[in-house]
């Protein structure tokens, strides 16, 4: 097991690049089956989901489109609990099948805000796809149909997820080590 140091914290490998690729491919296959004939619009939540969204999109075998929104609720390793929309969606989603592509769902508050924001635009249906979910930390009920990994309430970096802006380019997932 390897470790990396990012700023003042040490992280240890917890999920391999190979395991991530395998799960992303499986999710893409399920989405391709479930959404056949629908031309879904994937809405990737920046910044954390950009690598996941790109890899997922390349594995999906049906016609689909992608767009991006930016929401923020983290500072350092803690969620601020305040969600601010930084960059919005320009596409008309009325009557469309939408799949929100998120890097991680922990409390669910950001996702709830996103769902509320999208619902006023009258999409036909909205689905949630996330790389990670922390079931023990969820505070709001959500129907998350596509989940690559359920994880404990640990702080993780890599594969698009960061610690204070650093670590996004790591190809594996690293968990905050006890020895910081």
C-alpha positions, -999 to +999 in steps of 0.1 A: +000+000+000+015+033-010+011+067+006+012+103-007+017+135+012-005+164+001+002+197+018+001+188+056-017+154+053-008+119+045-030+096+024-028+059+018-040+040-013-075+025-008-089+018-043-068+009-073-069+024-107-079-010-121-108-013-097-121+022-105-119+015-143-139-018-138-166-001-118-169+028-142-173+004-171-200-015-152-219+017-145-216+027-182-230-006-193-260-003-169-267+033-181-264+022-217-290-006-211-313+015-189-312+046-212-314+029-246-334+051-270-334+082-246-304+103-256-297+113-220-280+145-210-252+139-185-247+168-161-213+166-146-208+185-113-174+203-114-147+202-103-145+167-087-165+147-112-147+158-144-124+127-147-152+103-137-176+119-162-151+118-190-143+081-184-180+072-180-189+091-212-163+072-232-177+039-220-214+047-226-225+030-259-257+049-266-261+085-280-259+110-251-247+145-244-228+162-216-229+195-199-213+209-167-224+228-136-202+239-107-214+237-071-192+241-041-196+232-004-161+222+007-132+241+022-102+220+030-114+186+042-147+198+057-181+205+041-192+240+049-228+230+048-234+260+026-239+253-011-233+280-037-239+276-074-210+290-092-216+281-128-251+271-141-266+250-168-275+267-201-292+237-219-329+234-221-337+202-202-375+204-205-387+169-214-352+154-214-338+125-195-310+138-172-283+120-154-264+139-127-228+127-126-213+135-092-179+125-077-192+119-041-224+121-022-219+124+015-246+145+033-267+146+002-275+184+007-256+194-025-275+167-045-309+178-030-301+214-040-292+202-075-324+182-079-346+211-067-328+234-091-333+210-120-369+202-112-381+238-121-368+232-156-392+203-161-370+174-172-388+141-181-367+123-155-336+128-134-312+100-124-282+102-101-249+086-109-220+089-084-186+075-081-188+074-043-216+075-017-211+077+021-243+060+033-236+066+070-233+104+064-265+109+043-288+134+059-315+136+031-332+107+014-320+103-022-326+077-049-291+071-062-295+046-090-259+043-101-232+040-075-196+028-082-185+026-045-201+028-011-175+040+013-171+048+050-171+084+062-134+089+054-118+118+035-105+107+001-085+122-027-075+112-063-093+105-096-107+141-096-112+145-058-090+169-041-076+181-008-075+219-009-071+219-046-044+192-047-044+155-056-070+155-084-046+139-109-038+108-088-050+077-107-060+058-076-081+067-046-063+076-014-078+078+021-067+102+048-042+083+070-044+083+108-008+093+109-011+129+098 
